[in-house]
Amino acid sequence: MGLLNALRLARADLALHLPAHGRGRGLAPDLKRLLRQPPGSWDLPELPSIGGPLEHDGAVAESQAAAAKLLGAQRCWFGVNGASGLLQVALLGLCPPGSRVLLPRNLHRSLLHGCVLAQLRPVLFDLPFDPATGLWLPPDAAHLERVLQAAGELAGGELAKGELAAVVLVNPTYQGLAADLPPLVELVHRRGLPLLVDEAHGAHFGLDPLLPQGALASGADLVVQSLQKAAGGLAQSAVLLLGPGASARVDPAAVERALLWLQTSSPSALLLASCEAALAHLHGPDGRRRLGRSLELGLRLRAALERQGLPVVANDDPLRLVLHAAALGIQGLDADQWLLERGVIAELPEPGCLTFCLGLRPPSRLIPRLGKQLKQLGRELGGTPLPAFSAPPLPLVAEPELAPAVAWRARAEPVPLAQAAGRLAAEPLCPYPPGIPLLIPGERIDAERADWLRRQRALWPGQIADTVSVLAD
């Protein structure tokens, strides 16, 4: 069998990718002990003594209640379909069908899928953009104030009439960039709106002085955390948290109804145990000490690379090392391929950057080993810094002309990008990873956008086709 062999043979000299447990090194200790038991002994159904995420009795209910208390949440629900599934649950729990939700352009595609499932109208807002790295940047309070004002002016302009049901923020980003959340939360709440924060990459935020405050402590109403991205959990283990002050804006019963619709009726007991073990360890004294040591190593690594003349992007999470490949004159995807051939596996290649995830227990002798490889990369592939990246030609706030749920199901046809101007997109255009759509179904592709998409195709070789799917005439 191909997959079984691939898993048995998977090796890497430097595995700097997710899950954050680093191929088992940083797994929560209680989870390690469970995995040492005879394989399959823990693969159990929702027995009465175990229960499930929506059961009021049993071990899972007790564990969720304990986790909520530990994290300072009003409620906690474990998920076995990753942060993706819980983000969709949150959208369905917050927004009635046909309503509008305010989403950032750097949304993960799972939120777009949630809009389709819930028949929502996404109102998309643009973000600050860094032309040197090609990265979207977190919004500050002034930027979000302009966005909320524009989104509130629904009586005219490009937006159709209608009220917003919720606001979504992504914090931190995949690359460890974070906003100052409390003033953003205050802006959203001042308008009486609930705030969902996609904190998939920030389960560890707020647990060490080197890290920003987390979304829950900042006052967010619903928060989704992936426990494989920033804690010692297995892939697909995640939690949905209800903020302590969210009762006026969020109905827990609606959230649980959405969980019933979207989560499996046979949740993996192993993944549920992963949620419990990862949270208990990360928030306990041993986990915090381990986190602190990894954060300090990350800072030392950054300083060592900078001393060697290697450009590193400034961010807010020392566990995310972002090489500014464009400053070396190297396309990020080329850098990734060169490193892969030498046993160094990064997490996220992009045209201007290459992101490494150090995890909770980074590989041994990481600083000299990675430094040596990156210096060699610069010598062999480096040259004149790449030209600045162009920001997507987008308005501050915009709503697709046709609801994505309708556009995505409509009769479509492929057309060359050069002929796409004036047409309505039928599918998302989404290089992967990290799964951030460059184009949303139902959006009108104007000439400037079509030209920008053609340039993006050159930056993502092999990941963007030379045609785009549009609604058939």
NORWO-V989116 format. One record per residue. N is the residue number from 1. PHI is phi in radians with two decimals (none if undefined). OMEGA is omega in degrees with one decimal (none if undefined). Layout:
N|PHI|OMEGA, N|PHI|OMEGA
//
This chain:
1|none|-175.7, 2|-1.13|-177.1, 3|-1.16|-179.5, 4|-1.05|177.8, 5|-1.12|-179.8, 6|-1.07|179.5, 7|-1.21|179.8, 8|-1.18|-172.6, 9|-1.71|-176.0, 10|-1.08|179.8, 11|-2.44|174.9, 12|-2.77|175.5, 13|-1.16|178.4, 14|-2.35|178.6, 15|-1.63|-177.2, 16|-2.07|-177.5, 17|-2.34|175.7, 18|-1.41|0.8, 19|-1.12|-174.4, 20|-1.23|178.2, 21|-1.34|172.7, 22|1.05|179.5, 23|1.00|172.4, 24|1.84|-177.2, 25|-1.07|-174.7, 26|-1.85|175.8, 27|-1.05|174.9, 28|-0.98|-174.9, 29|-0.94|-179.8, 30|-1.12|177.9, 31|-1.24|175.5, 32|-1.02|-179.4, 33|-1.09|178.7, 34|-1.10|-177.1, 35|-1.25|176.3, 36|-1.38|177.9, 37|-1.24|-179.7, 38|-0.89|-178.1, 39|-0.93|179.6, 40|1.62|-179.5, 41|-1.17|-179.7, 42|-1.73|-179.5, 43|-1.55|-169.7, 44|-2.07|176.7, 45|-1.42|179.1, 46|-1.36|175.0, 47|-1.11|-178.6, 48|-0.93|-178.5, 49|-1.29|-178.2, 50|-1.67|-178.4, 51|1.29|-178.9, 52|-2.73|-175.6, 53|-1.04|-178.7, 54|-1.86|178.4, 55|-1.50|-179.5, 56|-1.50|180.0, 57|-2.16|177.6, 58|1.85|-173.5, 59|-1.13|-178.9, 60|-1.15|178.5, 61|-1.06|178.5, 62|-1.11|-179.2, 63|-1.15|178.7, 64|-1.11|178.5, 65|-1.13|178.3, 66|-1.15|179.3, 67|-1.15|178.0, 68|-1.03|179.0, 69|-1.13|-178.3, 70|-1.10|-175.7, 71|-1.57|-177.6, 72|1.39|179.9, 73|-1.75|174.1, 74|-1.31|177.2, 75|-2.48|175.8, 76|-2.45|175.5, 77|-2.11|175.6, 78|-1.42|177.6, 79|-2.25|-179.7, 80|-2.07|177.1, 81|-2.07|176.8, 82|1.23|174.7, 83|-1.09|179.9, 84|-0.98|-178.9, 85|-1.12|-178.2, 86|-1.32|173.2, 87|-1.11|177.4, 88|-1.17|175.3, 89|-1.01|-177.9, 90|-1.07|178.5, 91|-1.07|-179.5, 92|-1.15|178.7, 93|-1.30|-176.5, 94|-1.67|-165.0, 95|-2.12|174.9, 96|-1.25|-179.9, 97|-0.96|178.4, 98|1.51|-178.1, 99|-1.46|-177.9, 100|-1.88|178.0, 101|-2.29|-178.3, 102|-1.55|-173.2, 103|-2.25|176.0, 104|-1.34|180.0, 105|-1.14|177.8, 106|-1.61|176.1, 107|-1.07|171.4, 108|-1.31|-175.3, 109|-1.04|177.7, 110|-1.08|177.2, 111|-1.22|174.3, 112|-1.10|177.2, 113|-1.08|177.2, 114|-1.09|177.1, 115|-1.12|178.1, 116|-1.17|-178.3, 117|-1.09|-176.6, 118|-1.61|-177.6, 119|0.98|-179.7, 120|-1.72|174.9, 121|-1.79|179.0, 122|-1.28|170.3, 123|-1.85|-169.4, 124|-1.74|178.0, 125|-2.03|-179.2, 126|-1.32|-177.5, 127|-2.19|172.1, 128|-1.02|-173.2, 129|-2.29|178.4, 130|-1.80|-177.1, 131|-1.17|-179.0, 132|-1.23|-177.4, 133|-1.76|-174.1, 134|1.38|-176.5, 135|-1.78|166.4, 136|-1.25|-178.4, 137|-1.93|178.2, 138|-1.13|178.5, 139|-1.38|169.5, 140|-1.74|-175.0, 141|-1.11|-179.5, 142|-1.11|179.3, 143|-1.14|-178.7, 144|-1.17|176.3, 145|-1.06|177.8, 146|-1.12|179.8, 147|-1.11|-178.2, 148|-1.13|178.0, 149|-1.15|178.9, 150|-1.14|-179.6, 151|-1.19|179.4, 152|-1.38|-179.1, 153|-1.55|-172.7, 154|-1.57|-177.5, 155|-1.43|-179.6, 156|-2.68|-179.3, 157|1.22|-175.7, 158|-1.43|-175.5, 159|-1.53|174.4, 160|-1.29|-179.7, 161|-1.19|177.6, 162|2.67|-178.9, 163|-1.73|174.5, 164|-1.39|176.2, 165|-1.72|-176.6, 166|-2.90|175.5, 167|-2.17|178.8, 168|-2.15|172.1, 169|-2.19|173.6, 170|-1.84|-176.2, 171|-2.74|-0.5, 172|-1.40|174.4, 173|-1.37|177.6, 174|-0.96|-175.3, 175|-1.58|177.0, 176|1.43|175.4, 177|-1.58|-174.3, 178|-2.30|175.6, 179|-1.59|168.6, 180|-1.43|-167.2, 181|-1.25|-172.8, 182|-0.88|178.6, 183|-1.17|176.4, 184|-1.20|177.7, 185|-1.07|-178.4, 186|-1.10|178.9, 187|-1.08|-179.0, 188|-1.18|-178.2, 189|-1.18|179.0, 190|-1.06|178.7, 191|-1.64|177.5, 192|1.28|-176.2, 193|-1.79|172.9, 194|-1.36|-179.8, 195|-2.08|172.2, 196|-1.80|177.5, 197|-1.97|171.6, 198|-1.39|-179.4, 199|-1.88|-177.0, 200|-0.95|-175.8, 201|-1.69|-173.6, 202|-2.29|178.8, 203|-1.06|-178.7, 204|-1.61|-177.2, 205|-1.12|179.9, 206|1.49|-176.4, 207|-1.70|180.0, 208|-2.66|179.9, 209|-1.04|179.7, 210|-1.36|-174.5, 211|-2.00|175.4, 212|-1.18|175.6, 213|-1.15|-179.7, 214|-1.37|-176.0, 215|-1.17|-178.1, 216|-1.13|178.6, 217|-1.16|179.6, 218|-1.44|176.1, 219|1.80|178.8, 220|-1.08|-176.9, 221|-1.46|175.3, 222|-2.23|-178.0, 223|-2.35|176.5, 224|-1.95|178.0, 225|-2.15|172.1, 226|-1.61|-177.2, 227|-1.58|172.7, 228|-1.70|-176.6, 229|-1.61|-176.3, 230|-2.56|177.8, 231|-2.51|-176.1, 232|-1.54|-178.9, 233|-1.86|177.4, 234|-1.40|175.8, 235|-0.97|-179.0, 236|1.46|177.3, 237|-1.53|-175.7, 238|-2.69|178.5, 239|-2.35|172.4, 240|-1.98|-174.1, 241|-2.02|175.0, 242|-1.74|-176.6, 243|-1.09|-177.0, 244|-1.11|-179.8, 245|-1.89|-171.2, 246|-1.58|-171.1, 247|-1.01|-177.8, 248|-1.28|-173.9, 249|-2.09|-175.8, 250|-2.28|175.6, 251|-1.70|-179.5, 252|-1.01|179.6, 253|-1.12|177.8, 254|-1.18|176.7, 255|-1.14|-179.5, 256|-1.16|176.3, 257|-1.10|178.4, 258|-1.17|174.9, 259|-1.05|178.7, 260|-1.07|-177.8, 261|-1.26|-166.4, 262|-1.89|-179.1, 263|-1.70|-178.6, 264|-1.11|175.4, 265|-1.41|177.9, 266|-2.22|-176.7, 267|-1.14|179.5, 268|-1.17|177.6, 269|-1.09|178.5, 270|-1.14|180.0, 271|-1.21|175.3, 272|-1.11|176.3, 273|-1.14|176.8, 274|-1.07|176.9, 275|-1.03|-178.8, 276|-1.06|-174.8, 277|-1.16|-177.5, 278|-1.12|-179.2, 279|-1.18|-177.8, 280|-1.08|-178.3, 281|-1.28|-176.6, 282|-1.05|-177.3, 283|-1.58|178.1, 284|-1.57|-176.6, 285|-1.08|-179.9, 286|-1.15|179.8, 287|-1.14|179.3, 288|-1.17|176.7, 289|-1.13|178.4, 290|-1.07|178.1, 291|-1.05|-179.5, 292|-1.05|179.1, 293|-1.14|179.9, 294|-1.19|178.1, 295|-1.11|179.5, 296|-1.13|176.0, 297|-1.11|178.6, 298|-1.06|178.0, 299|-1.18|178.3, 300|-1.15|178.2, 301|-1.09|179.6, 302|-1.02|-178.5, 303|-1.12|-179.3, 304|-1.13|179.4, 305|-1.17|179.9, 306|-1.14|176.9, 307|-1.12|178.2, 308|-1.48|179.1, 309|1.44|179.6, 310|-1.59|-176.7, 311|-1.34|179.9, 312|-2.15|-178.6, 313|-1.30|175.6, 314|-1.19|177.6, 315|-2.54|-173.0, 316|-1.91|-177.4, 317|-2.27|179.5, 318|-1.07|178.0, 319|-1.43|174.5, 320|-1.99|176.5, 321|-1.73|-176.4, 322|-2.00|176.4, 323|-1.35|177.3, 324|-1.48|-174.3, 325|-1.08|-177.9, 326|-1.07|178.4, 327|-1.18|175.7, 328|-1.48|-176.2, 329|1.45|-175.5, 330|-2.12|171.9, 331|-1.22|-174.3, 332|-1.00|179.9, 333|-1.24|175.5, 334|-1.21|177.7, 335|-1.07|-179.8, 336|-1.10|-179.4, 337|-1.11|178.9, 338|-1.06|-179.0, 339|-1.22|178.2, 340|-1.00|-179.5, 341|-1.15|179.8, 342|-1.98|173.6, 343|1.39|177.2, 344|-1.87|-175.3, 345|-1.91|175.5, 346|-1.47|-179.4, 347|-1.57|-169.3, 348|-2.45|172.3, 349|-1.56|175.5, 350|-2.38|-176.3, 351|-0.95|-176.6, 352|-1.83|-171.3, 353|-2.49|174.3, 354|-2.40|-175.2, 355|-1.77|176.1, 356|-1.92|176.7, 357|-1.82|-175.4, 358|-1.34|178.9, 359|1.33|-176.1, 360|-1.43|175.2, 361|-2.46|-175.7, 362|-1.06|179.3, 363|-1.02|179.9, 364|-1.15|178.2, 365|0.88|-175.1, 366|-1.08|-173.4, 367|-1.07|179.9, 368|-1.22|-176.3, 369|-1.21|-179.6, 370|-1.23|179.1, 371|-1.01|179.0, 372|-1.08|-178.2, 373|-1.16|-178.1, 374|-1.23|175.5, 375|-1.13|178.4, 376|-1.14|175.7, 377|-0.99|180.0, 378|-1.10|-179.7, 379|-1.17|-174.0, 380|-1.45|-174.0, 381|-1.97|-172.0, 382|-1.25|179.6, 383|-3.09|179.2, 384|-1.13|179.2, 385|-0.91|-179.7, 386|-1.20|177.5, 387|-1.13|-179.4, 388|-1.07|177.6, 389|-1.50|-178.9, 390|-1.64|177.5, 391|-1.18|176.6, 392|-1.11|-178.1, 393|-1.36|-172.6, 394|-2.18|171.8, 395|-1.25|-179.7, 396|-1.02|-179.8, 397|-2.41|179.8, 398|-2.69|175.8, 399|-2.10|176.2, 400|-0.93|-179.4, 401|-1.11|-179.9, 402|-2.15|-179.5, 403|-0.99|-179.6, 404|-0.95|-179.9, 405|-1.09|178.4, 406|-1.43|-176.7, 407|-1.09|-175.6, 408|-1.21|-179.7, 409|-1.70|-175.0, 410|-1.30|176.3, 411|-1.15|-172.6, 412|-2.28|176.3, 413|-2.59|176.7, 414|-1.45|174.2, 415|-2.34|175.1, 416|-1.04|179.4, 417|-0.96|-178.5, 418|-1.13|-179.2, 419|-1.91|-173.8, 420|-1.49|-176.8, 421|-1.00|179.3, 422|1.57|-177.0, 423|-1.69|176.4, 424|-1.61|178.6, 425|-1.16|179.1, 426|-1.82|-179.8, 427|-2.43|175.3, 428|-1.30|172.1, 429|-1.89|-162.2, 430|-2.52|173.6, 431|-1.01|-177.4, 432|-2.26|-4.9, 433|-1.35|3.5, 434|-1.65|177.5, 435|1.50|177.7, 436|-1.68|-175.7, 437|-1.22|171.9, 438|-1.50|-177.3, 439|-2.60|-176.4, 440|-1.89|175.0, 441|-0.97|-179.3, 442|1.68|177.2, 443|-1.41|174.3, 444|-1.44|-179.0, 445|-1.61|177.0, 446|-1.43|-174.3, 447|-1.09|-179.2, 448|-1.15|178.4, 449|-1.17|179.0, 450|-1.08|179.0, 451|-1.14|178.1, 452|-1.09|179.3, 453|-1.12|176.7, 454|-1.11|178.0, 455|-1.19|178.1, 456|-1.12|179.4, 457|-1.03|178.9, 458|-1.19|-178.5, 459|-1.46|-179.2, 460|-2.08|-175.7, 461|-1.03|178.0, 462|1.42|-177.6, 463|-1.98|175.0, 464|-2.21|-178.8, 465|-1.27|178.4, 466|-1.49|173.9, 467|-2.18|176.9, 468|-2.29|-179.5, 469|-1.48|-179.5, 470|-2.21|177.4, 471|-1.13|-179.8, 472|-1.19|178.3, 473|-1.20|none
//
